[in-house]
Amino acid sequence: MTPLLAWQQADWQRLSQYRNQQRVPQAVLLVGRSGLGKQRLARQFAESLLCSSPQAESYLPCGGCKACQLLQAGFHPDFFQLSPEEPGKDITIDQMRGLIEVLTLKPQYSQYRVIVINPADQMNLRAQNAFLKCLEEPADRSVILMITEQPGRLPATIVSRCQQFALTVPGRAQVMAWLATETLQQDLDLPYSLAQGAPLKALAYCTGNTLPLRQECFKAWLELANHKKSPVQIAELWKALPEAQLLVWLLSWVSDIIKCYYGASTQQLGNPDLQQNLQRLAQRLNLAGLFNHYQLLLASYVVVDSTVNKQLLFEEILINWQILNPISTSPSLAAKQISH
Ligand SMILES: [Zn+2]
């Protein structure tokens, strides 16, 4: 069974109350940023709803009943998941039709039928319209758990028919204590700060290759600023990298440059380890240009999970970033001009 994450006790109590009071909403929209454990919480709630003998008071799944076993083996007939067929693609009308068909049947094994839609904001327009009909005519004993980082991308007609559930963001001390139990890494301040306090993301910075990858991307971004590489070269280099993550890094670097411009201290930066370089950029870049670039990054972040051409999107961003950096202030070029 999916263990409850350390910081999700309060969230779990709120969710299990629904069950305890026999008023489980037909659709719950779980909202929270990346790294808080939305999928884990949804899975746990699904397990609890399907389990035939959940634990008293906590309503945590027993892990031993037939329903729990079927779910663990991936064969529970009343559990469905709807996600894009490939990351970044839409949830399509065909996929939604499959779900609608399922909803016409009664739950076959458990008291409830549970459907998890993740990420819910990836439904395309036709899928959304079909889904709206499901919400308007609720199926018997069916619970739909929708997961999203960006509820603003869902139409109000859908959101207003769901019970919204915002995940708790844990405090710094709790995240630090949890990280210390999960990783041997000593320096937890940087991962915490880069993950903006989201525990699972911070752990990924401690254990995976995310940190070296970020350093590499920052180096390439600086080379572009110094006119040592071309935007097309870097776009080609970044082609295989996770686009949303890249945009989050770019947004945080530009936002930190703006903060440096206003004299922010190291503690106020999202990237304290890069302060020296960010400071230098703040000294030579134009503030209006930086704000424009930030807007471009934000607009790109909104569409990055759609079917937009990602290579072109990044080329545009990188060209804009290079233009922002005047050639004359690049150290190597400045030296050349002096020698001529
Ligand atoms: Zn069970």
Boltz pocket constraint, residues with backbone or C-beta under 6 A from the ligand:
constraints:
  - pocket:
      binder: B
      contacts: [[A, 47], [A, 50], [A, 51], [A, 52], [A, 53], [A, 54], [A, 61], [A, 62], [A, 63], [A, 64], [A, 65], [A, 66], [A, 67], [A, 68]]
      max_distance: 6.0
